[in-house]
Each structure stands twice: as structure tokens, then as C-alpha cells.
């Protein structure tokens, strides 16, 4: 009976912690959903450990306690893979953003210099330079 | 100020020389002046978050300077130049290193062979500088990618409009060097690469960023091999997808 109490305590603690963190609104959209599902699974397995034995029987595993461990590790791996994919996507966006920022900064500087030249009554030799053409930007 | 970029007018401009530079204060001004002296291109120096006077010296020498907010690496800086060229409608982009190993005097030759040969990309190669290890690496990558390029790390290149469009794209943003990844992307898009022998100097300051030590070489080879494999997969997928589309009337 004590073992069931321990498992229930761990389950409730973990699920409670996840629920608390999700409720504090630190995660957006799908992440929160994923973690809520995990919290629910931990809660159920923690409070009703016989579910694991039943699952082991159904899936034909002779040593059921290994089942949540394997499933858990699998999920962690998938989660890490998704994290790396997300990070790569963000890295790409970050690099492109930095590039665009640098290009716009250069254009702003050129426009400012041109404007101050005009204001000082010293337009450049090039007439059309007073209007800085801003061509259509490519993809951001 | 000389031929800084915003002051030229034509809607469709000639060539832009993109010079990525990180802490190259010793050489950048000289390279910019010699590039401008060829009279065939505007000069853009992309300052890759240098700690020294690179940006100021390049601007004083007559280049347009873009300073990126944090270190983007050699390719990240070069791609910034590609995007600048696209935005300002240049139809050719030349790239060369700021460390003095590429001679700006070779640029007219590169431009001429880009125009004459009908290739989309011209790679300036210097076969004499290649060590046996480098040759071996070259053979290995040629085997892996079936690209017929001798000097795949050369940063002295000329790209036409189509190549610039391909390299300014999002797809090219996660590459790290202007080498195999770039070449594979270009050939995947069906662009034609050609090599032209040129004169180069040994690097004055420091060694090649890629071939500095055996550990780095190993890391680079592994990195590029992985890149090759992922690219090959993509190419196969695209070929499969393209087949039914090619047959359809649309």
C-alpha cells in the first residue's frame, strides 16, 4: 500500500508542478497542450499503478514496469528532436533578421547623410540621389 | 567619397563586389581601393561584427559598409551582401576575401568569363595552393556529390542574377561556409558552375579558417559529409516530386 502512496504522491507532485507552470503562462500554444497531456498521464499512472500492469498484459510485455520507462524515454527523444528542429528554424529566422536589420541600418544611414547634405545646401553631384529608391524587398 | 552604392542611379546595375570582413583592418582598405580601381563594380564590405577598425577603414577607402549586429560567420556576412545586391538590383555579385589572398585585379577576368561562358557561377581557383590533404578532400567530396569542382573552398567567385537569387533565399541561410553547401544548392537549382584559374597569394595573416588544424579539418569534413547526405536526400525527394509535375500540362 505504501508503494501506491509513494507513486501517487510523485504523480500528483509532478502533475501539480506542470499544471502550475503552464498556468503561469510561460509557454505558448501547443507546448502547454503537450505538457498538460503529460501531466494527466503522470497523474493517472501515479494514482492508479495497476494501469501499468494492465497495459503490460495487453501489449504482451512480461515485465510491465519497463513500459512507462521506454515510452517515457521515447517521448523525451521525440521532444528533443522537435526542440532541435525548432531551434534550427529560429536560428534561420534570427540570421535573416540580423541581415535585414544591417541592410536597413545602412540604408537609413545613407538616407540621413543625403538629407543632411541637402539641408546644408550641398546636394550631391547625383540628382536622383535625393530620392533614395526603396526597391521591393525580397522575402524577409 | 568614390563610388559608394546609394549614389549610383541605374535601376538595373552592373556588378557588386561583396567583401566579407572580420577583423581585417590590416588589409581591407587596400583591397577596397584595388577593387574600386578595376572600375567594373561597386564595392560592399560586410563587416562581420569586427572588434577593430575594419568598418571605418573600408568606408574611408570608398566602400559601402554594412555592419551586421552579431557574428554571422563568413557565409552569413556574404549572404547579407547577396540580399543587399538583390534589393538594389545588381545583376552580378563578385565575392572575394578581405585578407589579401584574392587579387582584385582578377575580377575583370571573372566578370568576362561569366559573360562569355554562359555559366551562372564562376569560381576562381588556384590549383598550386592545394596541399595533398586538400586534394584528397576534394576527391572525396567530388565522389560524394558528383560536382565537378576542383577548389570548392575558394571564396573568389562571380554569381549571376539567378545564382544570387538562389543564394539570398531562406534555404541558404543555415549554411556556414561559402563552399560545398553553396555549390550543392546551386547545382540542385540547375545552375551551371565553371572554374577559372586565377592568381592568389598565400594568406598574410593567419591560416585558412577551414584548414587550420587537423581537429578542425576532421570537424569540417564530418560537417560537410552530413550536409552532403542531407542535400542528397533532398535532391532525391525533389526529383520524385518533380516527375509527375513535369508530365502534367500545367
Interface residues (C-beta under 8 A of the other chain):
Chain A: X88 X91 X92 X95 X96 X98 X99 X100 X101 X102 X103 X105 X106 X107 X110 X111 X114 X124 X126 X128 X129 X132 X133 X135 X137 X138 X139
Chain B: X4 X5 X6 X7 X8 X9 X11 X46 X64 X65 X66 X67 X68 X69 X70 X72 X76 X79 X80 X83 X84 X86 X87 X88 X89 X168 X169 X170 X173 X174
